[in-house]
Amino acid sequence: MILLIAFIFFGLGDVIGRGFYISQKTRLAATLGIVGMIIYVLLAHFLVKSLSYRGLGIAYSAQSVFGVTVAMIVMRRIFGGVNGDKILKGLTQILIASLCGGVSIYYSFRMVFVGDSLMMRSAASAILGIAIYVFLVIYVLKLEEALVLKKKLLDKLRSFQIWRNGLRSKTCAHGGG
């Protein structure tokens, strides 16, 4: 469970790290990464003695939280501010949808019996979880980025349909279909 915190902050750190690369501050990103690794090694060294392997998870989580916090502070100074409220709102929406999708995968895997095939049960559970996640993100929570992606996908499908219909009418006009 403690690693869940680390995974969330690791994902945030990845996004923030891209901001450093976009702004051509690669040396700064590397320095922050090195400092983060040093902190992890020191924390792990001391926590493993008293907490065994759990100390590694706690050290990783603590380093992830610390690293992302420091990176956000540095990022605010570089760009003159980061819209933290918007990021937090989006993160909360994604976490809610992910939790609902994950819970649906867990329970549907245990309850749905599509034959005795593990592969079929896994596929059915995954499809249900993804469908719930997408439905929540687009239609219930109305995540801005998901709505933009939906619009772009629909535009692509419409342009493909127009192109396909145009191709069909040209072949029909020339006696090809």
MOSUL-V214509 format. One record per pair of residues at least 12 apart in sequence whose ideal C-beta (glycine too) atoms are under 7 Angstrom apart, sorted by the first residue. I is the first residue (numbers start at 1). J is the second residue. Records with the same first field share a line. If there is no record, write none. Layout:
I->J + J
//
This chain:
2->57 + 58 + 61
3->57 + 60 + 61
5->61 + 65
6->60 + 61 + 64
9->64 + 65 + 68
10->64
12->68
13->64 + 67 + 68 + 71
16->68 + 71 + 72 + 75
17->29
19->75
23->78
25->78
28->74
32->67 + 70 + 71
36->63 + 67
39->63 + 66
40->59 + 60 + 63
43->59 + 62 + 63
44->56 + 59
47->59
90->143 + 145
93->137 + 141 + 143
94->143
96->141
97->133 + 136 + 137 + 141
98->133
100->132 + 136
101->129 + 130 + 132 + 133
102->129
104->128 + 129 + 132
105->125 + 126 + 128 + 129
108->124 + 125 + 128
109->121 + 122 + 125
112->124 + 125
138->150
//
